[in-house]
Amino acid sequence: MRLLALLALGSFSLWAQTAGRITGTVSDSTGAVVPGADVRLSLPRSDKPVMETKTTTEGLFHLSGVTPGTYDLKVEAAGFNSQLLRDVKVDPARETVIPTLTLSIAAVTAAADM
């Protein structure tokens, strides 16, 4: 039983040393941060996220425990156009810092009543 516990602890320790993490900031075109934006990490050219989070009130996001590899990162927020960053490389046991992602304001469409 003790050996099994040590093996499990060793496996977790090895995983923790190989996983990477991604951090970044989301702002609008004026430089103001965008809180509550959806941040989704997916395999390249896939719409199904493998991890997701929301930006904090300071516009920051953090994804930890990311398996090393290459991903697409998509950011969406109400009232803004989404932004897709392709080929984000995550290295083992490293932090990948994404340059500030700037969201542009979505076009407003109005319907006229006749």
C-alpha positions as CSV (number, residue, x, y, z in Angstrom):
1,M,0.0,0.0,0.0
2,R,2.8,2.4,0.9
3,L,4.6,1.6,-2.4
4,L,1.3,2.4,-4.3
5,A,1.0,5.7,-2.6
6,L,4.6,6.6,-3.5
7,L,4.1,5.6,-7.1
8,A,0.9,7.8,-7.3
9,L,2.7,10.7,-5.7
10,G,5.6,10.3,-8.1
11,S,3.3,10.2,-11.1
12,F,1.6,13.4,-10.0
13,S,4.9,15.1,-9.3
14,L,6.1,14.1,-12.8
15,W,2.9,15.4,-14.4
16,A,3.2,18.7,-12.5
17,Q,6.8,19.1,-13.8
18,T,5.8,18.6,-17.4
19,A,2.6,20.6,-17.6
20,G,2.8,24.2,-18.8
21,R,0.7,27.2,-18.3
22,I,-0.6,30.2,-20.3
23,T,-1.2,33.7,-19.0
24,G,-2.2,36.9,-20.6
25,T,-4.4,40.1,-20.6
26,V,-7.4,41.1,-22.6
27,S,-8.1,44.8,-23.4
28,D,-10.2,46.9,-25.7
29,S,-8.9,49.2,-28.4
30,T,-8.7,52.1,-25.9
31,G,-6.4,50.0,-23.6
32,A,-9.1,49.4,-21.0
33,V,-9.1,45.8,-19.6
34,V,-12.0,43.5,-20.5
35,P,-13.2,41.6,-17.4
36,G,-15.3,38.5,-17.8
37,A,-14.1,37.6,-21.3
38,D,-14.3,33.9,-22.3
39,V,-10.9,32.4,-23.0
40,R,-10.9,29.0,-24.7
41,L,-7.9,26.8,-25.5
42,S,-8.5,24.2,-28.2
43,L,-6.5,21.8,-30.3
44,P,-5.5,23.4,-33.7
45,R,-8.4,24.0,-36.0
46,S,-10.9,22.6,-33.5
47,D,-13.9,24.3,-32.0
48,K,-14.0,22.1,-29.0
49,P,-12.1,23.6,-26.0
50,V,-9.8,21.5,-24.0
51,M,-9.6,24.2,-21.3
52,E,-11.4,27.4,-20.7
53,T,-11.5,30.3,-18.2
54,K,-12.7,33.9,-17.8
55,T,-10.7,37.0,-17.4
56,T,-10.5,38.6,-14.0
57,T,-11.7,42.1,-13.1
58,E,-8.2,43.2,-14.1
59,G,-8.6,41.5,-17.5
60,L,-6.0,38.8,-16.7
61,F,-6.4,35.1,-17.5
62,H,-4.5,32.0,-16.4
63,L,-4.6,28.4,-17.7
64,S,-2.5,26.0,-15.7
65,G,-1.9,22.3,-16.1
66,V,-1.7,22.6,-19.9
67,T,-0.3,19.5,-21.7
68,P,2.7,20.7,-23.8
69,G,1.8,21.1,-27.4
70,T,0.4,23.6,-29.9
71,Y,-3.0,25.1,-29.5
72,D,-5.5,27.8,-30.7
73,L,-6.6,30.4,-28.2
74,K,-9.9,32.2,-28.7
75,V,-11.2,35.1,-26.7
76,E,-14.8,36.4,-26.8
77,A,-16.7,39.0,-24.9
78,A,-20.1,40.6,-25.3
79,G,-20.1,43.7,-27.5
80,F,-16.7,42.8,-29.0
81,N,-15.4,40.9,-32.0
82,S,-13.7,37.6,-31.0
83,Q,-10.0,37.1,-31.5
84,L,-8.3,33.9,-32.4
85,L,-4.6,33.3,-31.8
86,R,-3.3,30.3,-33.7
87,D,-0.3,28.1,-33.0
88,V,0.2,28.9,-29.3
89,K,3.1,26.7,-28.2
90,V,3.2,25.5,-24.7
91,D,6.5,24.0,-23.4
92,P,6.9,21.6,-20.5
93,A,7.1,23.2,-17.0
94,R,7.1,26.7,-18.5
95,E,4.8,29.7,-18.6
96,T,3.7,30.9,-22.0
97,V,2.9,34.6,-21.7
98,I,0.6,35.8,-24.4
99,P,1.0,39.4,-25.5
100,T,-2.0,41.6,-24.7
101,L,-5.0,40.5,-26.8
102,T,-6.9,43.6,-28.0
103,L,-10.6,43.2,-28.8
104,S,-12.3,45.5,-31.2
105,I,-15.8,46.8,-30.6
106,A,-18.4,44.8,-32.6
107,A,-20.4,46.7,-35.3
108,V,-23.8,47.8,-34.1
109,T,-26.7,47.0,-36.4
110,A,-30.0,48.7,-36.1
111,A,-33.4,47.6,-37.4
112,A,-35.8,50.2,-38.6
113,D,-39.5,49.7,-37.8
114,M,-41.8,50.4,-40.7
